[in-house]
Amino acid sequence: MTELPLLEINSLAIDYRTSRGTIHAVDDVSFGLEKGEKLGIAGESGSGKSTLGLSIIRLVPSPGVIGRGQIKIDGKDVLKMSENELRSIRGRRVAYIFQDPMMSLNPVKRIGDHFTELLQTHEPAVNKRSALERAKTVLNDLGIQPDRINDYPHQFSGGMRQRIMIGLAIALNPDLIIADEPTTALDVIVQAKILDLLESLRKTYNMALILISHDLSIILERCDKIIVMYAGRMVEYASSAELYRSPIHPYTQKLLRSIPNVELSDQKLLAIPGSPPNMLNPPEGCRFWPRCPNGEKACQTKEPPLVDIGNNHFVRCFQQSEEGVLNE
């Protein structure tokens, strides 16, 4: 019997229905994730990365609505689960590390209280003393002195607060951690330490990881597979090695050429002209065509399909489409 993937997403679409109109924040996204795998989701701000991550545990904020598709964990559709079933999934099976630890931690609660509330919610039989002891063990693994468990969030640096958020995520030994921009607003040295810590914990606890970031260089270094998103759509999906060697979509190519390489003294960094589209009124056809150097007339009227070009490499571009629109 074939083992089910840990996570399977099929034809997912998420809308934000506002008074000004509907924003198609995530549009027709499909992918799978096996146990222990590392998946990166890259793209500019507003591309739908965080909305996609939040949807996995049905935490898309209002007025967001999951319009269609499937989100399966071990073959069970999250979209059909009751609130009680969701409670058993959140934290225990799938944990989420939010972007801003200062906003995610309750400023009037001690760090120990955060851990106690989490552990006792999912394991009611655990008493407060046992919960605090487990919390101290986690903090020690994160490089934070256990006696600081009685401190408040404001008494920690940004990097330490992010470590605490990671500690809360791993406290119940989940199968999957979703890290949403875990290094935002941290300096490069602390960034590297946080990412090294995540990788060490992932190996120790045999967890799968979804790393969401606008920084493609970080994702290339840290993940097995990469999804590149643009304006709510998955435009390319491949292994990190394949994507680095053979980027196909013009947007992916531009992102890669904007990454500094210290080994190239004469490298010219290229910026992507223009801005992401207004999602209330996106361009017809391919959403990237107004910024694309290879755009043709057909791109302005037809939506390119997501095509498998081999080696488990998918791209949404007419240049690779079987329809051959650009070659007519």
GUSEMAR-132329 format. One record per residue: y, z, x of N, C-alpha, C in turn; residue in one letter. Coordinates in pm, whole numbers, plus 32768, in hexadecimal, padded with zeros to 4 digits. Atoms other than C-alpha are relative to their C-alpha. Layout:
% residues N
YZXYZXYZXA;...
//
This chain:
% residues 328
7F8880008054800080008000807D80008058M;7F85800C7FB181547F998089805D80767FE4T;7FA47F8E8010823F80BD80C880877FCF7FD0E;7F7E80268036837F80AC8000806E801E8065L;7F8E7FE07FA984C9809780BE804480807FCFP;7FB87F878025859481D780C4806E7FE07F9DL;7F908028805586BE812680287FFA7F6A7FE6L;7FFD808D802386CE7FDD7F6E80707FE87F9BE;7F8F80218058880A7F4A7ED47FF77F6D7FDCI;800F8089803187F87E127DFE80767FD87FA8N;7F9680408052891C7D3F7D7A806480667FCAS;7FA77F95802C8A057E6B7D6B808F7FCE7FEDL;7F748022801D8B5B7E3E7CCA8048807C7FCDA;7FB27F8A80258C657F4E7CAB808F7FD57FE5I;7F78802480288DB17F277BF58057807D7FF1D;7F9C7F9C80228EEC7FF77BE080557FC57F90Y;7FBA803580768F7C7FC27A858084804B7FEER;7F7C7FC1800290EF800C7A9480567FC27F91T;7FA48034806692147FD679A980397F788028S;7FCB807F7FCF927F7EAF7A827F967F938006R;806C80627FF9912B7E077A7C7F85803B8042G;807F7FD47FC78FCB7E1C7B097FF57FD48092T;8017801B7F728F857E357C7D7F697FFD8018I;808D800B7FE08E2E7DB77CE67FEE80328090H;80007FC07F7D8E0E7EAD7E077F827FE28050A;807F80287FC28CA07E5E7E507FC47F957FA6V;8029807480508C187D0F7DE37F817FC28039D;807E80407FDD8AAA7CA77DFB7FD18024808DD;80317FCF7F7E8A317D7D7F217F6E80277FF3V;808E7FDF7FFE88C07D987F757FD4801A8090S;803A7FE57F7D880C7E38809D7F97806F7FF2F;80647F967FFE86F37F2680FA800B8051807FG;7FFB7FA77F8C86CF804981EA7F7D804E8009L;807D7FB87FEA858F80D8827C801D808B8038E;7FF27F797FCA8556824082E4801D7FFA8096K;7FDE7FFA7F7285F6828D8432805B7F928032G;7FAB806F7FD586C5814D843B809480268000E;7F6F7FEC7FFA88378138848F80447F807FD2K;7FB8807280388912805283C080958017800BL;7F6F7FF97FF98A81800C8403803F7FA87F96G;7FB4804F80608B787F9582FC808F7FF58036I;7F7E80177FC08CB27EF78390805A7FAA7FA8A;7F9F8050804B8DEE7E5E8303808780437FFFG;7F797FCA80078F627E8B82D6800E80647F8EE;7FE27FA5806F8FFB7F9381F580077FB07F7FS;8000804480808FC37F35808A7F8F7F9D7FEDG;806E8060800B8E887E6C80CE7F8F80307FA7S;80687FCB80598DB07F527FF67F9980558046G;80627FB47FB18CFD8012810B7FE6808A7FC5K;80107F7780318D3C8172808A7FCC80037F71S;80318008808A8D0781107F1E7F6A7FE67FFFT;808F801C7FF68BB480827F7F7FB4807E8029L;80437F867FD48B5881C280387FFA806A7F94G;7FFB7F9C806A8BC582A57F1B7FA57FDD7F8CL;8053802A80718B0381D87E1E7F6E802B8011S;808D7FE27FE789B882317EC47FD780847FC0I;801E7F81804489CF83917E36805980127F85I;7FB28005807C8AA483307D098079805D8005R;7F857FB17FF18BE683CC7D85807C7FA68000L;7F8C805980088CCB82A07D49806980417FA6V;7F9A7FB980508E13833C7CD480337FAC7F8CP;7FC0804380728EB382E77B8680807FBB802FS;803E804A806D8F1281E27B167F937F9F802CP;806B80577FD08DF3814B7BDD7F8780027FA4G;8075800F80578CC980C97B187F9B7FA78047V;806980547FC98B7E80497B9D7FD57FA07F91I;80118060806C8B697F0A7AD17F737FCC7FF2G;8088803480078A137E877B2D7FBB80198086R;804D7FF37F8588FE7E937C2E7FA280777FFFG;805E7F927FF087FF7F8C7CAC801B80488084Q;7FFC7FAF7F87880D80A97DA67F8180567FFDI;80827FBB800486AC81217DF37FEB8054807DK;80297FA87F94864482487EC77F6C801D7FECI;80927FF7800C84CE82447F087FCE7FC07F7ED;802B804A807684B1814B7DE9803880317F7CG;7FC87FC9807B856A82247CEA80947FDA7FF5K;7F788032801486AB81957C58806280747FE9D;7F9C7F95800887CE82847C9580567FF07F83V;7FA980198072889381DF7B7C7FC3802C7F7CL;80447FD48079879182507A7E7FDE80958002K;80207F737FF3877883B97AF5805C80567FACM;7FB07F9D804687ED84E27A2B805280508066S;7FAE7FAE7FA688EE85D57ABB7FA98062804FE;805A7FA47FB987D786CA7B127FB37FB9806FN;8046804D7F99871885BC7BCC805E7FDE8072E;7F9D801F7F998855855A7C84801C80798059L;7FE77F867FB3888E86C27CEC7F9480178069R;806E7FEF7FA0873A86C47D9380057F998071S;7FF380697F9B879385857E508074801D805FI;7F887FE87FB088F285DE7EC67FED8079805BR;800C7F937FA188ED86B17FFE7F74800C8038G;808A7FEE7FD1877386D1800F7FC37F7E8033R;803980807FD6870C85628021806A7FA98044R;7F9380517FCA885B84BA8064807B80598011V;7F897FB07FE589818569810A80737FA58027A;7F8980527FE98AE584E781268064804B8057Y;7F977FC87FAC8BDF8529823C80817FB67FDEI;7F86803F802F8D3A84E581B080637FE98073F;7FA3802C7F978E5D844D827180538071803AQ;7FA07F9B7FD28F48857782867FC4808B7FEFD;803F7F7C800E8E9D86C482D4805E806D7FCFP;7FA37F99802C8FD9878D829580107FFD7F69M;7FF4800C80908FEE870581347F7B801F7FBAM;80847FEC803B8E76872B80FA7FD480928004S;80217F727FF78E5B88978168806680517FAFL;7FA97FAB80518EE889A0807C804F805D805DN;7FB17FB47F9F900B8A3D813D7FFC80977FECP;80017F6F80188FE08B96809A7F72803A8008V;80897FCF7FEF8E698BAF80DF7FDC80028093K;80327FF97F778DD08C2482237F917F988012R;806680647FE48CE38B3182CE7F77802E7FCFI;80817FCB802F8BBC8C1382807FEE7FEF7F6AG;8008800E80928C108C02810D7FDF7F707FD8D;8021808C801B8C008A8581187F697FEA800CH;808F80107FEB8AA08A9481A47FAF804D7F98F;804A7FAE80628A318BAB80BC7FFC7FBE7F77T;7FFA804480828AA68AF17F867FA37F887FFCE;805680777FF989F589B47FF47F6C80267FFAL;808D7FDC7FF788AC8A5B804B7FCD80427F82L;802E7FB98078889A8B3D7F1B80027FA77F85Q;8000805E807088F18A1E7E307F7C7FB37FFBT;807A80517FFA87C589557EA57F8280548013H;80727FA77FEC86E38A7B7EFF8024808B7FCAE;7FD47F82803F872D8B957E077FB8807C8035P;804C7F8C7FCF86228C757EA2803680368084A;7FC97FD67F7F86E38C887FEA807080667FE9V;7F957F9D800E87B48DC7800580717FE38062N;7F89801E7FB1890B8DD480A67FE880178095K;80187FE37F7188928E7381EB7FB17F8E8042R;8051806D7FC9878A8D65822080527F80800DS;7FAB80787FFD88858C5581CB805F80048078A;7FA37FF37F90897C8CDB82CC7FB97FF18085L;804C800F7F84886E8CED83D77FE07F6D801AE;801980907FF088128B838398807F7FB98026R;7F7F803D7FE089828B2883A3802380178094A;7FE47FE27F7389A78BD584F67FAC7FA8805DK;805780567FAF88808B0F857D80377F728004T;7FC680878006891E89C98508807E7FF88054V;7F8580007FB38A708A24859C7FE280018096L;80267FF87F7389CA8A7A86E77FD07F788031N;802F80867FDD891E892586E780747F9E800ED;7F8A80577FFD8A75888986B3806080248071L;7FAB7FD67F928B09893D87DF807380597FD5G;7F997FA480318BD48A3587107FC7808D8004I;80307F767FF68BB78BAA87547FDD80377F76Q;802B7FCF80848AEE8C468634805B806C7FC5P;7FAB7F9580368BE08D6C861B807F7FCA7FBDD;7F8C803A80438CEB8C7A859F7FE27FDD7F6FR;8027801D80898C348C648456805D80427F9BI;7FA37FBA805A8D378D5383C2808E7FCB8009N;7F7B803C7FF58E5F8C788424801A7F9F7F8DD;7FD7805E80698F228B99833680147F75803EY;7FF380897FCA8F3F8A1B8359807A7FEA8058P;7F87801A7FB390A58A2783DA7FFA803A808DH;800E7FC37F7C902F8AF485057FB17FA88062Q;804D805B7FAC8F6889CD858D80517F82801DF;7FC380817FDF8FD7888E863B7FC37F947FA7S;8033806E80518FA4873B85957F717FDC8022G;808780217FD78E6F86F486637F9B80697FD4G;805B7F95802A8DD5884786117FEC7FFE7F69M;8010800C80918E1B881A849F7FA07F8F7FDDR;805D806E80198D6786CE84AF7F7180298020Q;80857FCC7FE08C40877C85577FCB80587F8ER;80287FAB80708C3C8877843A7FD47FAA7F89I;8027805B806B8C32875A833E7F777FC3801BM;808480347FDB8B0B86C883FB7F96806C7FECI;805D7F9180138A67881F83F77FDC80147F6EG;801B7FF580908A8B8835827D7FA87F8D7FD0L;80508074802889F486D982637F6E800E8028A;808A7FF77FD188BD872C832F7FBB80827FD8I;80367F7B801C888B888F82AD7F7F7FFC7FAEA;8076800B80568788881E81AD7F9F7F958031L;805980627FC286E3872382997FEC7F867FA6N;800C8074805A872E85EC81C37FBA7F8A8044P;803E807A7FCB8681849C81EC80697F9B802BD;7F9680617FE487CC83E081F8808680458007L;7F757FD17FF5892984358272805C7F877FFAI;7F99806880098A53835E820F807D80398041I;7F8B7FCF7FB78B6D8390830A80737F9F7FECA;7F8F805680248CB483048286807480198060D;7F957FF57F9C8DA782CC83A87FFF808C803FE;80097F767FCE8D2C840C84568058801D8077P;7FAC7FE87F8A8E1383DA858180937FE17FE7T;7F74801C80208F59839284C9805C806F8034T;7F987FA47FCF908B8436856C7FD280578075A;802D7FB67F8B8FBF84B5869580197FAC807DL;7FEC804D7F859008845687FD7F7A7FC88031D;8077804C7FDB8F10837388AF7F938058803EV;80647FA77FC38E66848C89737FB5804D7F93I;803F7FB6806E8E25855988387FAF7FA07FA8V;804B8064804C8DBC841B87817F757FED803BQ;808080187FBD8CAC83DC88827FA380787FF0A;80527F88800E8C348545886E7FC8800C7F72K;802D7FF9808C8C21853A86F17F917F9A7FE7I;8065806880148B5F83F286F67F7F801F804CL;80767FD67FB58A75847388067FB6806F7FB6D;803C7F93804C8A3B85AB87367FB57FCB7F86L;8041803B807489EA84DE86007F7C7FBE8028L;807A80447FD388EE841086C47F948064802BE;80607F9A7FD7884C8544875D7FC080447F87S;80347FC08078882A85EB86097FA87FA17FB0L;80518063804987A884AA856D7F737FF7803AR;808380057FC08690849C866D7FB280807FEAK;80437F7E800F8644860F86537FC680117F75T;802A7FEB8089862B860D84D87FC47F827FBFY;803A807E803085A984A484B680457FCF7F80N;7FB1802B807386C0844183C8802D7F70800FM;7FBD80828000874582ED8367809780197FFDA;7F6F7FEE7FF988B982B8839C80467F817FD2L;7FA3806C802289C081DE82F5808880288039I;7F807FE57FBE8AF881D383CF80687F9D7FCEL;7F95805480388C318150832080798008805CI;7F8D7FFF7FA58D4F80E7840280487F7A7FFCS;7FB5807C7FEF8E657FE8842A7FF47FCF8090H;800C80207F718E137FEB85A17F787FC0801BD;807E80487FED8D0A7EE085D87FC080218086L;80387FE17F7C8CE17F4087477FA8807D7FFCS;80507F86800E8C64809C86E97F7D7FE27FBAI;8078801E804D8B6F801285EC7F9E7FAA8051I;805780527FAC8AEA7F0A86DE7FB280558063L;80407FAA7F9C8A9D801A87DB7F9E80627FC3E;804B7F8F80368A0A811886EC7F977FDD7F96R;8055801E8074894D805D85D87F9A7F94801DC;806880667FF588127F8C85B180277F817FB5D;7FDA8070805788977EAF8499809280117FD5K;7F717FFA802489F87E56842A801B7FA97F86I;7FC8804C806F8A997DEC82E580957FF28019I;7F7080197FF58BEF7D49830580337FDF7F74V;7FCA801480868CBA7D6381C4808F7FCE8006M;7F778031800D8DF37CAC815A80217FF47F6DY;7FCF8008808B8EAE7CDD80137F9080187F9BA;80677FD8805E8D857D817F6A7F7C7FB8800DG;807B804F7FF58C807C857FD67FC2800D808BR;804980007F838B757C9080E180037F718038M;7FF280887FCB8BCC7B6681BE7F9D7FE38070V;806780157F998ACC7B9E82D47FAC807E800EE;805F7F927FF689987C7583097F957FD88065Y;806080217F9788BF7C7B84427FE9807B8057A;80107F977F9D883A7D558558807B80018059S;7F877FF77FAD894A7DD186417FF97F9F8076S;800E805D7F8F88BE7D04876480177F717FD3A;7FF18088803488AB7BC8869180927FE57FDBE;7F758012802A8A097BFC8606805B7FF0807AL;7FAE80087F878A987C2F87627FEC7F7B8048Y;801E807D7FBA89E87AFE87F5802D7F867FB1R;7FEB807880518A117A1086D1804A801D7F7ES;7FB47FEC807C8B247A6E85DA801B7F7A7FBEP;7FF3808080458B37796084D0807E7FF97FAAI;7F8D8004805B8C4079BD83D0808180068051H;7F817FFE7FB68DA4797484498040808A8007P;7FC57F7A7FFF8E0E7AD483E87FBC8057806AY;80487FB47F9A8CFD7B7284BF80287FD3808BT;7FD880357F7E8D587A8D85DF808A80358029Q;7F797FCF7FE38EC47AF685C67FFF80958021K;80097F707FE48E697C6885B97FCD8018808DL;80397FEF7F7B8D977C4786F380647FDB806DL;7FA0802C7F9B8EAB7B9087AD807C805A8006R;7F917FA17FFC8F9F7CA7875B7FDB80828048S;802E7F887FBA8ECE7DA9881B801D7FF28095I;7FE580087F708F4E7DF1897D7F7F800D8051P;80717FF97FA48E537DB98A968036801F808BN;7FC87FD47F808EA37E7B8BD47FCA7FAE8075V;803B804F7F948DC57D8F8C9F80437F77800DE;7FBC80817FFC8EA27C628C5180958015801BL;7F747FE67FDA8FEC7C758D0D80617F9E7FBES;7FA78064803A90767B368C717FE97FEC7F6BD;801E800D808F90037B788B0C80807FFD7FADQ;7F918006805F90F57B1589F97FCF80337F79K;80267FC9808190D87BEE88C5803E7FAE7F90L;7FD18052806F90F67B2E8781800D80547F82L;7FEC7FBE808191837BB5863D7FDB7F9F7F90A;801F8053807491117B3984E980827FEC7FB3I;7F808016804692407A9484457FF780287F6DP;7FFC7FDE808E92AF7AFD82EB7FD2808D7FE4G;802A7F7B802E92407C2A82217F8D7FF27F9ES;80698004806791197C868145803C7FDE7F78P;7FC9802C808091407BFC7FE3802180737FA3P;7FE67FA3806D91D47CB27EBB7F8580007FA7N;807F7FFC804890947D287E1280127FF87F69M;7FE78016808E913A7D1A7CBD80067F6B7FDFL;7FF68091801491677BA77CEE7FCE7FB8807DN;8036803D7F86907C7B2D7E027FFF7F687FF6P;800380938004907579BF7E667F7E7FCD7FC3P;8077803D80388F8578DE7DAE7FA97FCA8072E;805B80327F9A8E50786F7E6E7FE3806A8068G;80157FA17F938E15790F7FC1807D80548012C;7F8A7FA97FF78EF87A3C7FDE80427FFE8089R;7FC780027F788F2F7A02815180497F7E801FF;7FCC80837FDB8FA4789A813E80957FFE8026W;7F7480077FD6911E78E38151801680288092P;7FF27FD37F7690E3798082A97F9E7FB9805ER;806E803C7FB38FC478A3831E802E7F84804CC;7FD980777FB38FFB77A784397FAB7F867FE0P;805C806E801D8ED676D583BB7FFD7FDB7F6CN;8005801380908F2776D6824980137F6E7FD6G;7FF6808580378EF675978184802480097F6CE;7FD68001808C8F5B752D80267F9A80427FA5K;80697FC780548E0B75927F94800480988000A;7FFC7F6D7FF48E3E76F980108063803C7F9CC;7F987FCD80588F6C771A7F2A7FD680037F6DQ;80288009808D8EAB76D57DEB7F7480357FE4T;808A7FD580148D40773A7E207FE0807C8052K;802C7F887FBA8CA778887E7D7F847FE18052E;8078801D7FB08BB7785B7FA37F9280667FE6P;806E7FA180148A5E78F57F717FDE80478082P;80317FB97F8B89C279F1805D7F7E7FBC802BL;806F80537FD488CF7921812C7FB580438073V;80557FD07F9387A9798F82067FF27F8E8064D;8007806A7F9B87CC78C483477F9080188064I;80707FE27FA88695795A83E58016807C8053G;7FFA7F877FAD86427A8C84B6804480727FB5N;7FC57F99805786AE7B678390809880088011N;7F6F800B7FEE88137AEE83C080387FB97F85H;7FC78036807B88DE7AB5828380967FEA8013F;7F71801B7FF58A357A17826780317FBD7F80V;7FC3803B80778B1D79BC8147806D7F9E802CR;7FA280667FD08BBC787A81C07FC57F777FE5C;8030808780208BA3770E81557FCC7FB6807CF;802E80427F878B6E76A982C07F6A80138014Q;808F7FE67FF38A11774082A47FB67FEC7F7DQ;803E800D808389D176F881357FA77F857FF6S;805A8071801888B0761980CE80447F957FABE;7FB88061805389A675757FDF804B7F9A8055E;7FBE805D7FA58A4E74DC810F80887FD17FCFG;7F81802A803D8B9F74D7806080617FC98069V;7F9E802B7F9C8C6474B581A17FD47F818049L;803180767FBB8B8B7398821A7FFA7F857FA5N;80078071805E8BAC72BB80E680657F938029E;
//
